[in-house]
Amino acid sequence: MTAVLGVDRCRKGWAGVLLAGRSRPLGLFGATLTDLLGAAPAPPSVVAVDIPIGLPDRGRRRADTLAKQLLGSRSATLFLTPTRAAVGEPDRAAASRRNVELGGPGVTAQAYALVAAIREADLFVAGVPGVRVVECHPECSFAEMNDGQPLAAPKHTWQGLHDRLELLSHHGIDLRDAPLGEVGRRAAPDDVVDAAATAWTAGRVAAGRARSLPDPPERFAAGPDAAIWV
């Protein structure tokens, strides 16, 4: 297997888990996505990021709708992606008004908190030729690992964290003795676990085993196509 990188936004930057063949998972940290990619000892062929990639012109993305259907009772863990025009607005009130004007819902505080990261990811995708960057959602990845069933316990609980670590281990990603380094010190445990889940999906994309929601990905007037990969 070529090297692949899974990425999750964390409080102080970006948490990453690099998978390369039979080597142990390697933890990475970067203040920016570019920093994170630069910290990888080997250039990954696929980067899977838990942030929206491909912003709608209006309304809702099919990717979000289909992912929520997959997540069922865990659907609240996925926030609806604002339109490209809304993401460009200077504050949440303006973003929410613009999104409603374009046929979408109001922009929640949780969704607006991701706007800076969405903007960063949008530029990152365009600036790394030769690396395939895809969108992933950790809870969707865990559901796919779990035979299509979303995990019952939230990731912030002890049971939820334990269940996710066990599921990752079952699929060959054992974080318990992995060299996590800086990310192990600076990111929350669930951020590292989520990065590992996105790395699992990145490996499936590299191997041609992943599926996209929707299939084929949705195309908008500007920016990359939109799909959540599992």
DARAGI-V655864 format. One line per field, one symbol per residue. ss: DSSP state (H for helix, E for strand, - for the rest). psi: psi as a letter, one per 20 degrees, with the letter a starting at -180 (. if undefined). A space follows every 10 residues. Layout:
ss = ???
psi = ???
//
This chain:
ss = ---EEEEEEE --EEEEEEE- -----EEEEE --HHHHHHH- -----EEEE- ---------- -HHHHHHHHH HHHHHHH--- ---HHHH--- -HHHHHHHHH H-------HH HH--HHHHHH HHHHHH---- -EEEEE-HHH HHHHH----- -------HHH HHHHHHHHHH --------E- HHHHHH--HH HHHHHHHHHH HHHHHHH--- -EEEEEEE-- -----EEEE-
psi = prpqpppqpr hjcppqpppo cjqqqpqqqq hrhggghhip hppqhppppm qppnpqhrbq qhggghhhgh hdijhiipqp pqrhghhiqi rgghggghgg hjjrrqorhg hhiigghggg hghghijmqi pppqqqoghh ghgghkkjpq qgpqhiqggg gggggggggh jjnoihjqnh chhhhiqqgh ggghhhghhg hhhhghikir qqororqppr hqarqpqpq.
//
